[in-house]
């Protein structure tokens, strides 16, 4: 007997996972890290807001806003008192903000890829209709946007907070320790630290060494 054979039915193509579901998974995996970063940045902003209001009140009470020029004897005395009260605290804020980009970048970007590669859980994701490119973009984009937005908000608050020091000539807007914390620079440095950390995690494939390597690269 002979039988008529037809063409074999092709296997149905696997539809890629929608971006919104990938974003949801990314949020579920990193929500605690994002919450920690939000608490850290929010606490720093709250401190700057409270202290900034105190500095502006002191400027008015000392009459420094109406001193012209600041080199007169009475103005110089009041300025000295103001600087003794607030300048050291402002420098502590500058020092803390200087290390925030690499702190957030290393702790969020380093483990993001390195942990998946070290434990092997990436193999499951890549066989569930999510290619490596979509998997990486979905993970990186969420944290990158969140970090950039948070850093931009901190930068705006710092520019307002530090204005009395610039007004009194204690620092220049182009001073290295101030320039990197104002405008788009702070967000750019935060994204740079995050990128370095992600790359270190992808290359080293181990979480702790990638964090150490990203900190060392940033310091260099």
DRENDO-1510 file (C-alpha; in Angstrom, 1 decimal, always signed):
<recs>
REC; n; res; u; v; w
REC; 1; UNK; +0.0; +0.0; +0.0 .
REC; 2; UNK; +1.1; +3.6; -0.6 .
REC; 3; UNK; +0.1; +6.6; +1.3 .
REC; 4; UNK; +0.1; +10.2; +0.2 .
REC; 5; UNK; +2.4; +12.3; +2.4 .
REC; 6; UNK; +2.1; +16.0; +2.9 .
REC; 7; UNK; +4.7; +18.6; +4.0 .
REC; 8; UNK; +5.5; +18.4; +7.7 .
REC; 9; UNK; +3.9; +21.1; +9.8 .
REC; 10; UNK; +6.3; +23.7; +10.9 .
REC; 11; UNK; +6.7; +24.3; +14.7 .
REC; 12; UNK; +4.9; +27.4; +15.8 .
REC; 13; UNK; +7.3; +30.3; +16.4 .
REC; 14; UNK; +7.7; +31.4; +20.0 .
REC; 15; UNK; +6.5; +34.9; +20.5 .
REC; 16; UNK; +9.0; +37.1; +22.4 .
REC; 17; UNK; +8.1; +38.2; +25.9 .
REC; 18; UNK; +6.5; +41.7; +25.8 .
REC; 19; UNK; +8.6; +44.5; +27.1 .
REC; 20; UNK; +6.1; +45.4; +29.8 .
REC; 21; UNK; +6.5; +41.9; +31.3 .
REC; 22; UNK; +10.2; +42.1; +31.1 .
REC; 23; UNK; +10.0; +45.5; +32.9 .
REC; 24; UNK; +7.8; +43.9; +35.5 .
REC; 25; UNK; +10.3; +41.1; +36.2 .
REC; 26; UNK; +13.1; +43.7; +36.4 .
REC; 27; UNK; +11.1; +45.7; +38.9 .
REC; 28; UNK; +10.3; +42.6; +41.0 .
REC; 29; UNK; +14.0; +41.7; +41.0 .
REC; 30; UNK; +15.4; +45.1; +41.8 .
REC; 31; UNK; +12.6; +46.8; +43.8 .
REC; 32; UNK; +14.5; +46.6; +47.1 .
REC; 33; UNK; +17.7; +47.9; +45.6 .
REC; 34; UNK; +15.7; +50.8; +44.0 .
REC; 35; UNK; +13.9; +51.4; +47.3 .
REC; 36; UNK; +17.2; +51.6; +49.1 .
REC; 37; UNK; +18.7; +54.0; +46.6 .
REC; 38; UNK; +15.5; +56.2; +46.9 .
REC; 39; UNK; +15.8; +56.2; +50.7 .
REC; 40; UNK; +19.5; +57.2; +50.5 .
REC; 41; UNK; +19.0; +59.9; +47.9 .
REC; 42; UNK; +15.8; +61.1; +49.6 .
REC; 43; UNK; +17.6; +61.4; +53.0 .
REC; 44; UNK; +20.4; +63.4; +51.5 .
REC; 45; UNK; +17.9; +65.7; +49.7 .
REC; 46; UNK; +15.9; +66.2; +52.9 .
REC; 47; UNK; +19.1; +67.1; +54.8 .
REC; 48; UNK; +20.1; +69.6; +52.2 .
REC; 49; UNK; +16.6; +71.2; +52.1 .
REC; 50; UNK; +16.5; +71.6; +55.9 .
REC; 51; UNK; +20.1; +72.9; +56.1 .
REC; 52; UNK; +19.6; +75.1; +53.0 .
REC; 53; UNK; +16.6; +76.8; +54.6 .
REC; 54; UNK; +18.7; +77.4; +57.8 .
REC; 55; UNK; +21.5; +78.9; +55.8 .
REC; 56; UNK; +19.2; +81.3; +54.0 .
REC; 57; UNK; +17.6; +82.3; +57.2 .
REC; 58; UNK; +21.1; +83.0; +58.6 .
REC; 59; UNK; +22.0; +85.1; +55.6 .
REC; 60; UNK; +19.0; +87.3; +56.2 .
REC; 61; UNK; +19.6; +87.5; +60.0 .
REC; 62; UNK; +23.3; +88.4; +59.6 .
REC; 63; UNK; +22.4; +91.0; +56.9 .
REC; 64; UNK; +24.7; +89.3; +54.4 .
REC; 65; UNK; +22.1; +89.6; +51.6 .
REC; 66; UNK; +22.2; +93.4; +51.9 .
REC; 67; UNK; +26.0; +93.8; +52.4 .
REC; 68; UNK; +27.6; +95.7; +49.5 .
REC; 69; UNK; +30.4; +95.1; +49.3 .
REC; 70; UNK; +31.1; +92.1; +51.5 .
REC; 71; UNK; +34.6; +93.4; +52.3 .
REC; 72; UNK; +33.3; +96.0; +54.8 .
REC; 73; UNK; +34.2; +95.4; +58.4 .
REC; 74; UNK; +30.8; +94.5; +59.7 .
REC; 75; UNK; +30.0; +92.2; +56.7 .
REC; 76; UNK; +33.4; +90.5; +57.1 .
REC; 77; UNK; +32.6; +89.7; +60.7 .
REC; 78; UNK; +29.2; +88.3; +60.0 .
REC; 79; UNK; +30.5; +86.3; +57.0 .
REC; 80; UNK; +33.1; +84.7; +59.3 .
REC; 81; UNK; +30.4; +83.7; +61.7 .
REC; 82; UNK; +28.3; +82.3; +59.0 .
REC; 83; UNK; +31.2; +80.3; +57.4 .
REC; 84; UNK; +32.2; +78.9; +60.8 .
REC; 85; UNK; +28.6; +77.7; +61.3 .
REC; 86; UNK; +27.9; +76.1; +57.9 .
REC; 87; UNK; +30.9; +75.7; +55.7 .
REC; 88; UNK; +32.3; +72.5; +57.3 .
REC; 89; UNK; +28.8; +70.9; +57.1 .
REC; 90; UNK; +28.6; +71.8; +53.4 .
REC; 91; UNK; +31.9; +70.2; +52.7 .
REC; 92; UNK; +30.7; +67.0; +54.4 .
REC; 93; UNK; +27.7; +67.0; +52.0 .
REC; 94; UNK; +30.1; +67.6; +49.0 .
REC; 95; UNK; +32.2; +64.7; +50.2 .
REC; 96; UNK; +29.3; +62.3; +50.6 .
REC; 97; UNK; +27.8; +63.2; +47.2 .
REC; 98; UNK; +31.2; +62.7; +45.5 .
REC; 99; UNK; +31.1; +59.0; +46.4 .
REC; 100; UNK; +27.4; +58.4; +45.8 .
REC; 101; UNK; +27.8; +57.7; +42.0 .
REC; 102; UNK; +30.2; +54.8; +42.4 .
REC; 103; UNK; +28.4; +53.6; +45.6 .
REC; 104; UNK; +25.1; +53.3; +43.7 .
REC; 105; UNK; +26.7; +52.1; +40.5 .
REC; 106; UNK; +28.8; +49.4; +42.1 .
REC; 107; UNK; +26.0; +48.1; +44.4 .
REC; 108; UNK; +23.3; +48.2; +41.7 .
REC; 109; UNK; +25.1; +47.7; +38.4 .
REC; 110; UNK; +27.7; +45.2; +39.6 .
REC; 111; UNK; +25.5; +42.4; +40.8 .
REC; 112; UNK; +22.8; +43.0; +38.2 .
REC; 113; UNK; +24.5; +40.9; +35.5 .
REC; 114; UNK; +27.2; +39.2; +37.5 .
REC; 115; UNK; +24.8; +37.5; +39.9 .
REC; 116; UNK; +22.8; +36.0; +37.0 .
REC; 117; UNK; +26.0; +34.7; +35.3 .
REC; 118; UNK; +27.5; +33.4; +38.4 .
REC; 119; UNK; +24.5; +31.4; +39.5 .
REC; 120; UNK; +23.4; +30.4; +36.0 .
REC; 121; UNK; +19.9; +31.6; +36.3 .
REC; 122; UNK; +20.3; +33.5; +33.0 .
REC; 123; UNK; +19.9; +30.2; +31.1 .
REC; 124; UNK; +16.3; +29.9; +32.2 .
REC; 125; UNK; +15.5; +33.4; +31.1 .
REC; 126; UNK; +17.1; +32.9; +27.6 .
REC; 127; UNK; +14.9; +29.8; +27.0 .
REC; 128; UNK; +11.6; +31.5; +27.8 .
REC; 129; UNK; +11.2; +33.6; +24.7 .
REC; 130; UNK; +13.6; +36.3; +26.0 .
REC; 131; UNK; +16.8; +36.6; +24.0 .
REC; 132; UNK; +20.0; +37.9; +25.6 .
REC; 133; UNK; +19.7; +41.3; +24.1 .
REC; 134; UNK; +16.1; +41.9; +25.3 .
REC; 135; UNK; +17.0; +40.4; +28.6 .
REC; 136; UNK; +19.9; +42.8; +29.1 .
REC; 137; UNK; +18.2; +45.9; +27.8 .
REC; 138; UNK; +15.2; +45.3; +30.0 .
REC; 139; UNK; +17.3; +45.0; +33.1 .
REC; 140; UNK; +19.7; +47.8; +32.3 .
REC; 141; UNK; +17.2; +50.4; +31.1 .
REC; 142; UNK; +15.0; +50.3; +34.3 .
REC; 143; UNK; +17.9; +50.9; +36.7 .
REC; 144; UNK; +19.6; +53.4; +34.4 .
REC; 145; UNK; +16.5; +55.6; +34.0 .
REC; 146; UNK; +15.8; +55.4; +37.8 .
REC; 147; UNK; +19.4; +56.3; +38.7 .
REC; 148; UNK; +19.6; +59.2; +36.2 .
REC; 149; UNK; +16.3; +60.6; +37.4 .
REC; 150; UNK; +17.3; +60.3; +41.1 .
REC; 151; UNK; +20.8; +61.8; +40.4 .
REC; 152; UNK; +19.2; +64.7; +38.5 .
REC; 153; UNK; +16.9; +65.5; +41.4 .
REC; 154; UNK; +19.8; +65.4; +43.9 .
REC; 155; UNK; +21.8; +67.7; +41.6 .
REC; 156; UNK; +19.0; +70.2; +41.5 .
REC; 157; UNK; +18.6; +70.2; +45.2 .
REC; 158; UNK; +22.4; +70.6; +45.7 .
REC; 159; UNK; +22.6; +73.5; +43.4 .
REC; 160; UNK; +20.0; +75.3; +45.4 .
REC; 161; UNK; +21.6; +74.2; +48.7 .
REC; 162; UNK; +25.1; +75.3; +47.9 .
REC; 163; UNK; +24.1; +78.7; +46.4 .
REC; 164; UNK; +24.9; +80.7; +49.6 .
REC; 165; UNK; +28.5; +79.4; +49.5 .
REC; 166; UNK; +28.9; +80.5; +45.9 .
REC; 167; UNK; +27.2; +83.8; +46.8 .
REC; 168; UNK; +29.8; +84.5; +49.5 .
REC; 169; UNK; +32.7; +83.4; +47.2 .
REC; 170; UNK; +33.7; +80.4; +49.3 .
REC; 171; UNK; +33.8; +78.2; +46.2 .
REC; 172; UNK; +33.6; +78.8; +42.5 .
REC; 173; UNK; +31.0; +77.0; +40.3 .
REC; 174; UNK; +34.0; +75.7; +38.3 .
REC; 175; UNK; +35.7; +74.2; +41.3 .
REC; 176; UNK; +36.2; +70.5; +40.7 .
REC; 177; UNK; +34.5; +69.4; +43.9 .
REC; 178; UNK; +31.4; +71.5; +43.0 .
REC; 179; UNK; +31.3; +71.3; +39.2 .
REC; 180; UNK; +30.8; +67.6; +39.2 .
REC; 181; UNK; +27.7; +67.8; +41.5 .
REC; 182; UNK; +25.7; +70.5; +39.6 .
REC; 183; UNK; +23.8; +70.5; +36.4 .
REC; 184; UNK; +23.8; +67.3; +34.3 .
REC; 185; UNK; +27.3; +66.3; +35.6 .
REC; 186; UNK; +26.1; +64.4; +38.6 .
REC; 187; UNK; +23.6; +62.3; +36.6 .
REC; 188; UNK; +26.3; +61.7; +34.0 .
REC; 189; UNK; +28.8; +60.5; +36.5 .
REC; 190; UNK; +26.2; +58.3; +38.1 .
REC; 191; UNK; +25.4; +56.7; +34.7 .
REC; 192; UNK; +29.1; +56.3; +34.0 .
REC; 193; UNK; +29.6; +54.5; +37.3 .
REC; 194; UNK; +26.6; +52.3; +36.6 .
REC; 195; UNK; +27.9; +51.4; +33.1 .
REC; 196; UNK; +31.4; +50.6; +34.4 .
REC; 197; UNK; +29.8; +48.3; +37.0 .
REC; 198; UNK; +27.6; +46.5; +34.5 .
REC; 199; UNK; +30.5; +45.9; +32.1 .
REC; 200; UNK; +32.7; +44.6; +35.0 .
REC; 201; UNK; +29.9; +42.2; +36.0 .
REC; 202; UNK; +29.5; +41.0; +32.4 .
REC; 203; UNK; +33.2; +40.5; +31.9 .
REC; 204; UNK; +34.2; +39.0; +35.3 .
REC; 205; UNK; +30.9; +37.1; +35.9 .
REC; 206; UNK; +31.3; +37.1; +39.6 .
REC; 207; UNK; +29.5; +39.5; +41.9 .
REC; 208; UNK; +32.1; +40.5; +44.5 .
REC; 209; UNK; +35.1; +40.8; +42.2 .
REC; 210; UNK; +33.0; +42.8; +39.8 .
REC; 211; UNK; +32.1; +45.3; +42.5 .
REC; 212; UNK; +35.7; +45.6; +43.6 .
REC; 213; UNK; +36.9; +46.0; +40.0 .
REC; 214; UNK; +34.3; +48.7; +39.3 .
REC; 215; UNK; +35.3; +50.7; +42.4 .
REC; 216; UNK; +39.0; +50.4; +41.4 .
REC; 217; UNK; +38.3; +51.5; +37.9 .
REC; 218; UNK; +36.2; +54.5; +39.1 .
REC; 219; UNK; +38.9; +55.5; +41.6 .
REC; 220; UNK; +41.5; +55.3; +38.8 .
</recs>
